[in-house]
Amino acid sequence: MVLTELGSRSGWLSEKVRAEYSYWLRDVLQRCLNSQLDVLLPNMGSSGATELFVVAAVTDEIGGEAITKRIREKLHGSEEMLQADLTFSTCYWTLPPVQRNADESMKSFVEKVAVKIQESIEERSSSRMVKI
């Protein structure tokens, strides 16, 4: 899992501007993914002054670090970030394996995985990350 936060140092000029930069960042993040198994999740909502973006990636720690490195390289010093006085932070973490019971339906298993992902996202997004 990769969590990226986007914020404005001076505050968002308007909801329209916030939405434009949110759309721009979604495009950047999508281009940072390599695997067809990596998914940029739908909008997770805002956390106060920041926008939250989550990537669910089928990878290990090395792959998680690679994705966050690509994101940092694309955003750090980018013209859009500088012009709008934006901030970002990004981190990755791995989820423990979710076991499927022998008699468990695929639908039930997928729902269980989704709950674990949601719980993990809520836990991570509630703690503030250091701004880069």
N, C-alpha and C positions, 0 to 999 in steps of 0.2 A: 504494500500500500504506500502511496506517495501522497502527501498532503502539501499543498502550496497555498499560501495566503498572499493576497494582493491588497495593498492599502495605499492611501494617499497621505503624504506628510501634512499637507495643508488642508485636508478635507476635500471631499468630493464636491465639485462645483454644482452638480445636479445629478439626479438619478439617471438621466440620459447619458451623461458622461461616464458615470459608474458602469452602466450597462455596456457602453461602447468598449471600455477597457476590459471588462469582463469577457466580452466576445473575442477581443483581440488575444487575451491570455489563453482562452480555450483553444484558439487556433495554434498558438505557440506550443502549448502543452501537447496537443494532438500530434504535432510534428516531432515531438521529442520521444514518441513511443515507437518501438521497433517491431514488437511482436504483434501478431494478429490476435493474440490472447490478452493483450493489455487494453484496458478500457478506461476512457475518461468518463467518470460517472456523471449523470445529470447534475445540474446545479444543486449544491448542497445547502445553499442559502448564505446569508451574511452572518458574520460574527462581529457586530458593532461596526467599526470603521473598516473592516476587512471583508474581502470576498474569499470564500473557501472553495478549493478545487481538489478533487480526490481522483487518483488513478488507482484502479485495481489491476495489479500486474501479476502474472504468473511467473515468479522469479525468486531467486535467492537473494542473500545480502549483497553479493557482488552486482547482480542486476539492478537491485534497488539503488545502490550507490551510483551506478552508471546512469540511471534515469535522472536522479537528482543532479548529478554533475552536468548532464546535457541541459537541464532546465536552468541551472545557475549560469551556464555559459551563454545561453540564449538571452537571458534577462539582464544579467549584470552589465551595466553600462549601455544597454540598448537605447536607441534614440527615444523610443516611446516612454521608457521608464524615466529618462532624464527630463524630457519635455514636460511630462505631467507630474514630476516630483513624486513618483510612485515608490513604494517599498515592497519588498517581497521576502518571504521566507519559505523554505521547502525542506522537508525531511521525509524519510521513509522508515517503515517498520515492517516486520513480518508477522503474520498471524500464525498461531499454532495450528497444526492440522485439525480439521474438523472430521471426526469419525462418522462414517455412515454405518448404521445398524443393518444387519443382514435382512431384516424384514421391513426396512424403511423404504417408502416410495421415493422416487427421484424428486417429486414435487416437494415432499416433506424435507428431504435433505437440502435441496436448494433454498428453501425457506430458512432452514437452520443456518446455512452458510450466510445468507443475507442478513440475518439477525446478528451474527457474530461480526460481520463487516460493519454494520451500523453501530453496534456497541463500541467497536474499536475506533471508529471515526469520531464518535461523540467524546470518547475518552481523550483522544489526541487533540481534537480541536478545542476542547475546554482548557487545555493548558497552553499558555502562550509560548511561542517559539522565539528564539533570538533572531532579530532582523539582520539580514545580510546586506 
